[in-house]
């Protein structure tokens, strides 16, 4: 659960920064339909990691309470990534 939501975002960018993973590569398409990926740091960028893994973590949650929390945190991450991409692409 700590891999998603606001703390998950912080952890993801912290990991990427410490392992020389670029924040985003707009030359590589974001494939939102990828199967769940255990990329182990091999993602094209930190933003790609959200699509390859983080947005899908909630699918593996079992209890009703945890599912509600996971859904809320996943939605927050999606809002963050949308805002990131809007800023990256200068969509104002």
N, CA, C and O atoms as a GROMACS GRO file, in nm:
protein
  368
    1UNK      N    1   0.082  -0.119   0.000
    1UNK     CA    2   0.000   0.000   0.000
    1UNK      C    3   0.087   0.126   0.000
    1UNK      O    4   0.046   0.230  -0.052
    2UNK      N    5   0.206   0.117   0.058
    2UNK     CA    6   0.292   0.237   0.064
    2UNK      C    7   0.358   0.267  -0.069
    2UNK      O    8   0.428   0.368  -0.081
    3UNK      N    9   0.338   0.183  -0.170
    3UNK     CA   10   0.395   0.208  -0.302
    3UNK      C   11   0.304   0.295  -0.387
    3UNK      O   12   0.342   0.338  -0.495
    4UNK      N   13   0.182   0.322  -0.339
    4UNK     CA   14   0.087   0.403  -0.416
    4UNK      C   15   0.043   0.524  -0.334
    4UNK      O   16   0.059   0.528  -0.212
    5UNK      N   17  -0.013   0.622  -0.404
    5UNK     CA   18  -0.056   0.745  -0.338
    5UNK      C   19   0.057   0.846  -0.332
    5UNK      O   20   0.156   0.835  -0.403
    6UNK      N   21   0.040   0.946  -0.245
    6UNK     CA   22   0.139   1.054  -0.234
    6UNK      C   23   0.275   1.002  -0.192
    6UNK      O   24   0.377   1.044  -0.247
    7UNK      N   25   0.278   0.912  -0.096
    7UNK     CA   26   0.406   0.856  -0.052
    7UNK      C   27   0.467   0.772  -0.164
    7UNK      O   28   0.588   0.774  -0.184
    8UNK      N   29   0.385   0.700  -0.236
    8UNK     CA   30   0.433   0.622  -0.349
    8UNK      C   31   0.497   0.710  -0.456
    8UNK      O   32   0.600   0.674  -0.513
    9UNK      N   33   0.436   0.825  -0.483
    9UNK     CA   34   0.494   0.919  -0.580
    9UNK      C   35   0.632   0.964  -0.533
    9UNK      O   36   0.727   0.964  -0.610
   10UNK      N   37   0.641   1.001  -0.406
   10UNK     CA   38   0.769   1.044  -0.352
   10UNK      C   39   0.874   0.935  -0.360
   10UNK      O   40   0.987   0.959  -0.400
   11UNK      N   41   0.835   0.814  -0.321
   11UNK     CA   42   0.928   0.701  -0.326
   11UNK      C   43   0.974   0.673  -0.468
   11UNK      O   44   1.091   0.643  -0.492
   12UNK      N   45   0.881   0.681  -0.563
   12UNK     CA   46   0.913   0.651  -0.702
   12UNK      C   47   1.014   0.750  -0.759
   12UNK      O   48   1.110   0.709  -0.824
   13UNK      N   49   0.993   0.878  -0.734
   13UNK     CA   50   1.087   0.978  -0.785
   13UNK      C   51   1.219   0.973  -0.709
   13UNK      O   52   1.325   0.999  -0.767
   14UNK      N   53   1.214   0.941  -0.581
   14UNK     CA   54   1.338   0.928  -0.504
   14UNK      C   55   1.422   0.812  -0.558
   14UNK      O   56   1.543   0.826  -0.576
   15UNK      N   57   1.358   0.698  -0.583
   15UNK     CA   58   1.427   0.583  -0.639
   15UNK      C   59   1.485   0.618  -0.777
   15UNK      O   60   1.602   0.592  -0.805
   16UNK      N   61   1.402   0.679  -0.861
   16UNK     CA   62   1.448   0.714  -0.996
   16UNK      C   63   1.568   0.807  -0.992
   16UNK      O   64   1.664   0.788  -1.066
   17UNK      N   65   1.562   0.906  -0.905
   17UNK     CA   66   1.673   1.000  -0.894
   17UNK      C   67   1.802   0.935  -0.846
   17UNK      O   68   1.911   0.967  -0.894
   18UNK      N   69   1.788   0.843  -0.752
   18UNK     CA   70   1.908   0.779  -0.697
   18UNK      C   71   1.964   0.670  -0.789
   18UNK      O   72   2.077   0.624  -0.769
   19UNK      N   73   1.884   0.628  -0.890
   19UNK     CA   74   1.930   0.525  -0.983
   19UNK      C   75   1.942   0.578  -1.128
   19UNK      O   76   1.942   0.501  -1.224
   20UNK      N   77   1.953   0.710  -1.140
   20UNK     CA   78   1.972   0.774  -1.270
   20UNK      C   79   1.866   0.739  -1.372
   20UNK      O   80   1.895   0.725  -1.491
   21UNK      N   81   1.742   0.724  -1.326
   21UNK     CA   82   1.630   0.702  -1.417
   21UNK      C   83   1.573   0.840  -1.451
   21UNK      O   84   1.541   0.918  -1.362
   22UNK      N   85   1.560   0.869  -1.580
   22UNK     CA   86   1.508   1.000  -1.619
   22UNK      C   87   1.362   1.012  -1.577
   22UNK      O   88   1.291   0.912  -1.565
   23UNK      N   89   1.318   1.136  -1.555
   23UNK     CA   90   1.179   1.156  -1.513
   23UNK      C   91   1.081   1.112  -1.621
   23UNK      O   92   0.983   1.045  -1.592
   24UNK      N   93   1.108   1.151  -1.746
   24UNK     CA   94   1.015   1.120  -1.854
   24UNK      C   95   1.086   1.131  -1.986
   24UNK      O   96   1.171   1.218  -2.006
   25UNK      N   97   1.052   1.041  -2.077
   25UNK     CA   98   1.103   1.045  -2.213
   25UNK      C   99   0.983   1.050  -2.306
   25UNK      O  100   0.915   0.950  -2.327
   26UNK      N  101   0.957   1.168  -2.362
   26UNK     CA  102   0.838   1.184  -2.445
   26UNK      C  103   0.852   1.120  -2.583
   26UNK      O  104   0.757   1.120  -2.661
   27UNK      N  105   0.968   1.064  -2.612
   27UNK     CA  106   0.986   0.992  -2.739
   27UNK      C  107   0.936   0.848  -2.729
   27UNK      O  108   0.916   0.782  -2.831
   28UNK      N  109   0.915   0.800  -2.607
   28UNK     CA  110   0.867   0.663  -2.584
   28UNK      C  111   0.719   0.670  -2.548
   28UNK      O  112   0.684   0.732  -2.448
   29UNK      N  113   0.633   0.607  -2.626
   29UNK     CA  114   0.489   0.613  -2.597
   29UNK      C  115   0.456   0.554  -2.460
   29UNK      O  116   0.518   0.458  -2.415
   30UNK      N  117   0.357   0.613  -2.397
   30UNK     CA  118   0.306   0.559  -2.271
   30UNK      C  119   0.201   0.455  -2.307
   30UNK      O  120   0.093   0.489  -2.356
   31UNK      N  121   0.231   0.330  -2.283
   31UNK     CA  122   0.138   0.223  -2.316
   31UNK      C  123   0.060   0.188  -2.191
   31UNK      O  124   0.108   0.116  -2.103
   32UNK      N  125  -0.061   0.239  -2.183
   32UNK     CA  126  -0.142   0.218  -2.065
   32UNK      C  127  -0.200   0.077  -2.059
   32UNK      O  128  -0.258   0.039  -1.957
   33UNK      N  129  -0.186  -0.001  -2.164
   33UNK     CA  130  -0.245  -0.134  -2.167
   33UNK      C  131  -0.142  -0.245  -2.146
   33UNK      O  132  -0.173  -0.362  -2.168
   34UNK      N  133  -0.020  -0.210  -2.103
   34UNK     CA  134   0.080  -0.312  -2.074
   34UNK      C  135   0.031  -0.404  -1.965
   34UNK      O  136  -0.046  -0.364  -1.878
   35UNK      N  137   0.076  -0.527  -1.969
   35UNK     CA  138   0.053  -0.616  -1.857
   35UNK      C  139   0.135  -0.564  -1.739
   35UNK      O  140   0.233  -0.491  -1.756
   36UNK      N  141   0.093  -0.604  -1.620
   36UNK     CA  142   0.167  -0.570  -1.499
   36UNK      C  143   0.314  -0.609  -1.518
   36UNK      O  144   0.344  -0.719  -1.565
   37UNK      N  145   0.403  -0.520  -1.481
   37UNK     CA  146   0.545  -0.543  -1.507
   37UNK      C  147   0.627  -0.533  -1.380
   37UNK      O  148   0.612  -0.438  -1.304
   38UNK      N  149   0.712  -0.629  -1.358
   38UNK     CA  150   0.814  -0.622  -1.253
   38UNK      C  151   0.943  -0.576  -1.321
   38UNK      O  152   1.034  -0.656  -1.342
   39UNK      N  153   0.948  -0.450  -1.355
   39UNK     CA  154   1.057  -0.399  -1.439
   39UNK      C  155   1.191  -0.390  -1.366
   39UNK      O  156   1.296  -0.387  -1.429
   40UNK      N  157   1.187  -0.386  -1.233
   40UNK     CA  158   1.311  -0.378  -1.155
   40UNK      C  159   1.401  -0.263  -1.199
   40UNK      O  160   1.522  -0.281  -1.214
   41UNK      N  161   1.342  -0.147  -1.220
   41UNK     CA  162   1.421  -0.031  -1.257
   41UNK      C  163   1.454  -0.021  -1.404
   41UNK      O  164   1.530   0.068  -1.443
   42UNK      N  165   1.399  -0.108  -1.486
   42UNK     CA  166   1.429  -0.106  -1.629
   42UNK      C  167   1.327  -0.025  -1.709
   42UNK      O  168   1.326  -0.032  -1.832
   43UNK      N  169   1.243   0.051  -1.642
   43UNK     CA  170   1.145   0.133  -1.713
   43UNK      C  171   1.216   0.242  -1.792
   43UNK      O  172   1.327   0.282  -1.759
   44UNK      N  173   1.150   0.288  -1.897
   44UNK     CA  174   1.206   0.394  -1.980
   44UNK      C  175   1.223   0.523  -1.902
   44UNK      O  176   1.315   0.601  -1.928
   45UNK      N  177   1.134   0.546  -1.805
   45UNK     CA  178   1.139   0.666  -1.723
   45UNK      C  179   1.058   0.642  -1.596
   45UNK      O  180   0.988   0.542  -1.584
   46UNK      N  181   1.068   0.736  -1.504
   46UNK     CA  182   0.989   0.726  -1.382
   46UNK      C  183   0.840   0.732  -1.414
   46UNK      O  184   0.762   0.657  -1.357
   47UNK      N  185   0.800   0.820  -1.504
   47UNK     CA  186   0.658   0.830  -1.541
   47UNK      C  187   0.611   0.700  -1.606
   47UNK      O  188   0.498   0.658  -1.581
   48UNK      N  189   0.692   0.637  -1.687
   48UNK     CA  190   0.654   0.508  -1.747
   48UNK      C  191   0.628   0.402  -1.639
   48UNK      O  192   0.542   0.315  -1.657
   49UNK      N  193   0.702   0.408  -1.530
   49UNK     CA  194   0.684   0.312  -1.421
   49UNK      C  195   0.542   0.317  -1.364
   49UNK      O  196   0.487   0.215  -1.322
   50UNK      N  197   0.482   0.435  -1.362
   50UNK     CA  198   0.344   0.446  -1.315
   50UNK      C  199   0.252   0.360  -1.402
   50UNK      O  200   0.164   0.290  -1.350
   51UNK      N  201   0.272   0.364  -1.532
   51UNK     CA  202   0.186   0.288  -1.624
   51UNK      C  203   0.217   0.139  -1.623
   51UNK      O  204   0.127   0.056  -1.632
   52UNK      N  205   0.345   0.106  -1.612
   52UNK     CA  206   0.385  -0.035  -1.617
   52UNK      C  207   0.353  -0.110  -1.489
   52UNK      O  208   0.330  -0.231  -1.492
   53UNK      N  209   0.351  -0.040  -1.376
   53UNK     CA  210   0.333  -0.111  -1.250
   53UNK      C  211   0.240  -0.042  -1.151
   53UNK      O  212   0.142  -0.102  -1.107
   54UNK      N  213   0.268   0.082  -1.116
   54UNK     CA  214   0.201   0.144  -1.001
   54UNK      C  215   0.050   0.157  -1.018
   54UNK      O  216  -0.025   0.133  -0.922
   55UNK      N  217   0.003   0.194  -1.137
   55UNK     CA  218  -0.142   0.206  -1.157
   55UNK      C  219  -0.212   0.071  -1.145
   55UNK      O  220  -0.334   0.066  -1.130
   56UNK      N  221  -0.139  -0.038  -1.152
   56UNK     CA  222  -0.198  -0.172  -1.150
   56UNK      C  223  -0.191  -0.242  -1.014
   56UNK      O  224  -0.250  -0.348  -0.995
   57UNK      N  225  -0.119  -0.183  -0.920
   57UNK     CA  226  -0.102  -0.248  -0.791
   57UNK      C  227  -0.234  -0.270  -0.718
   57UNK      O  228  -0.251  -0.372  -0.651
   58UNK      N  229  -0.326  -0.178  -0.731
   58UNK     CA  230  -0.455  -0.190  -0.664
   58UNK      C  231  -0.535  -0.312  -0.708
   58UNK      O  232  -0.623  -0.358  -0.634
   59UNK      N  233  -0.506  -0.365  -0.825
   59UNK     CA  234  -0.576  -0.484  -0.875
   59UNK      C  235  -0.543  -0.608  -0.792
   59UNK      O  236  -0.616  -0.708  -0.798
   60UNK      N  237  -0.436  -0.603  -0.715
   60UNK     CA  238  -0.392  -0.718  -0.636
   60UNK      C  239  -0.429  -0.707  -0.488
   60UNK      O  240  -0.381  -0.785  -0.406
   61UNK      N  241  -0.513  -0.610  -0.455
   61UNK     CA  242  -0.554  -0.588  -0.316
   61UNK      C  243  -0.678  -0.673  -0.288
   61UNK      O  244  -0.765  -0.687  -0.374
   62UNK      N  245  -0.687  -0.728  -0.168
   62UNK     CA  246  -0.793  -0.824  -0.139
   62UNK      C  247  -0.908  -0.773  -0.053
   62UNK      O  248  -1.023  -0.800  -0.085
   63UNK      N  249  -0.881  -0.701   0.054
   63UNK     CA  250  -0.990  -0.663   0.145
   63UNK      C  251  -1.065  -0.541   0.093
   63UNK      O  252  -1.011  -0.461   0.016
   64UNK      N  253  -1.189  -0.527   0.134
   64UNK     CA  254  -1.273  -0.416   0.090
   64UNK      C  255  -1.212  -0.282   0.131
   64UNK      O  256  -1.205  -0.190   0.051
   65UNK      N  257  -1.169  -0.272   0.256
   65UNK     CA  258  -1.110  -0.147   0.305
   65UNK      C  259  -0.984  -0.113   0.228
   65UNK      O  260  -0.965   0.002   0.188
   66UNK      N  261  -0.898  -0.210   0.206
   66UNK     CA  262  -0.774  -0.186   0.133
   66UNK      C  263  -0.803  -0.148  -0.012
   66UNK      O  264  -0.733  -0.063  -0.068
   67UNK      N  265  -0.904  -0.209  -0.072
   67UNK     CA  266  -0.941  -0.174  -0.210
   67UNK      C  267  -0.984  -0.028  -0.219
   67UNK      O  268  -0.948   0.042  -0.314
   68UNK      N  269  -1.062   0.018  -0.122
   68UNK     CA  270  -1.105   0.158  -0.120
   68UNK      C  271  -0.986   0.252  -0.109
   68UNK      O  272  -0.976   0.351  -0.182
   69UNK      N  273  -0.894   0.219  -0.019
   69UNK     CA  274  -0.773   0.301  -0.004
   69UNK      C  275  -0.689   0.298  -0.131
   69UNK      O  276  -0.640   0.402  -0.176
   70UNK      N  277  -0.673   0.181  -0.188
   70UNK     CA  278  -0.592   0.168  -0.309
   70UNK      C  279  -0.654   0.246  -0.424
   70UNK      O  280  -0.583   0.311  -0.500
   71UNK      N  281  -0.787   0.240  -0.438
   71UNK     CA  282  -0.854   0.315  -0.545
   71UNK      C  283  -0.832   0.465  -0.529
   71UNK      O  284  -0.804   0.535  -0.626
   72UNK      N  285  -0.846   0.514  -0.406
   72UNK     CA  286  -0.827   0.657  -0.380
   72UNK      C  287  -0.683   0.698  -0.412
   72UNK      O  288  -0.660   0.801  -0.476
   73UNK      N  289  -0.588   0.618  -0.367
   73UNK     CA  290  -0.447   0.651  -0.390
   73UNK      C  291  -0.410   0.641  -0.538
   73UNK      O  292  -0.331   0.721  -0.588
   74UNK      N  293  -0.466   0.544  -0.606
   74UNK     CA  294  -0.438   0.530  -0.750
   74UNK      C  295  -0.495   0.649  -0.826
   74UNK      O  296  -0.429   0.701  -0.917
   75UNK      N  297  -0.615   0.692  -0.791
   75UNK     CA  298  -0.673   0.810  -0.857
   75UNK      C  299  -0.586   0.933  -0.834
   75UNK      O  300  -0.568   1.014  -0.924
   76UNK      N  301  -0.533   0.948  -0.713
   76UNK     CA  302  -0.444   1.060  -0.684
   76UNK      C  303  -0.320   1.055  -0.773
   76UNK      O  304  -0.278   1.157  -0.827
   77UNK      N  305  -0.262   0.936  -0.788
   77UNK     CA  306  -0.144   0.923  -0.875
   77UNK      C  307  -0.179   0.958  -1.019
   77UNK      O  308  -0.100   1.022  -1.087
   78UNK      N  309  -0.296   0.917  -1.066
   78UNK     CA  310  -0.337   0.948  -1.204
   78UNK      C  311  -0.353   1.098  -1.223
   78UNK      O  312  -0.316   1.152  -1.328
   79UNK      N  313  -0.407   1.166  -1.124
   79UNK     CA  314  -0.420   1.312  -1.131
   79UNK      C  315  -0.281   1.375  -1.135
   79UNK      O  316  -0.256   1.466  -1.214
   80UNK      N  317  -0.191   1.327  -1.051
   80UNK     CA  318  -0.054   1.378  -1.049
   80UNK      C  319   0.013   1.359  -1.185
   80UNK      O  320   0.072   1.453  -1.239
   81UNK      N  321   0.005   1.238  -1.241
   81UNK     CA  322   0.072   1.209  -1.368
   81UNK      C  323   0.011   1.293  -1.479
   81UNK      O  324   0.083   1.342  -1.566
   82UNK      N  325  -0.121   1.312  -1.478
   82UNK     CA  326  -0.185   1.397  -1.579
   82UNK      C  327  -0.130   1.540  -1.568
   82UNK      O  328  -0.096   1.600  -1.670
   83UNK      N  329  -0.121   1.593  -1.448
   83UNK     CA  330  -0.068   1.728  -1.428
   83UNK      C  331   0.079   1.734  -1.472
   83UNK      O  332   0.120   1.831  -1.536
   84UNK      N  333   0.157   1.634  -1.438
   84UNK     CA  334   0.297   1.628  -1.479
   84UNK      C  335   0.307   1.636  -1.632
   84UNK      O  336   0.383   1.716  -1.686
   85UNK      N  337   0.228   1.551  -1.701
   85UNK     CA  338   0.235   1.548  -1.847
   85UNK      C  339   0.184   1.678  -1.909
   85UNK      O  340   0.237   1.723  -2.010
   86UNK      N  341   0.081   1.739  -1.849
   86UNK     CA  342   0.033   1.868  -1.898
   86UNK      C  343   0.143   1.973  -1.887
   86UNK      O  344   0.165   2.049  -1.981
   87UNK      N  345   0.212   1.977  -1.774
   87UNK     CA  346   0.321   2.072  -1.757
   87UNK      C  347   0.437   2.041  -1.852
   87UNK      O  348   0.495   2.132  -1.911
   88UNK      N  349   0.470   1.914  -1.865
   88UNK     CA  350   0.580   1.874  -1.954
   88UNK      C  351   0.553   1.919  -2.097
   88UNK      O  352   0.642   1.967  -2.167
   89UNK      N  353   0.428   1.904  -2.139
   89UNK     CA  354   0.388   1.938  -2.276
   89UNK      C  355   0.338   2.081  -2.290
   89UNK      O  356   0.289   2.120  -2.396
   90UNK      N  357   0.351   2.158  -2.185
   90UNK     CA  358   0.308   2.299  -2.182
   90UNK      C  359   0.161   2.313  -2.224
   90UNK      O  360   0.126   2.403  -2.299
   91UNK      N  361   0.077   2.223  -2.174
   91UNK     CA  362  -0.069   2.230  -2.199
   91UNK      C  363  -0.132   2.311  -2.086
   91UNK      O  364  -0.154   2.260  -1.976
   92UNK      N  365  -0.158   2.437  -2.115
   92UNK     CA  366  -0.214   2.524  -2.011
   92UNK      C  367  -0.357   2.559  -2.042
   92UNK      O  368  -0.420   2.632  -1.966
   0.00000   0.00000   0.00000
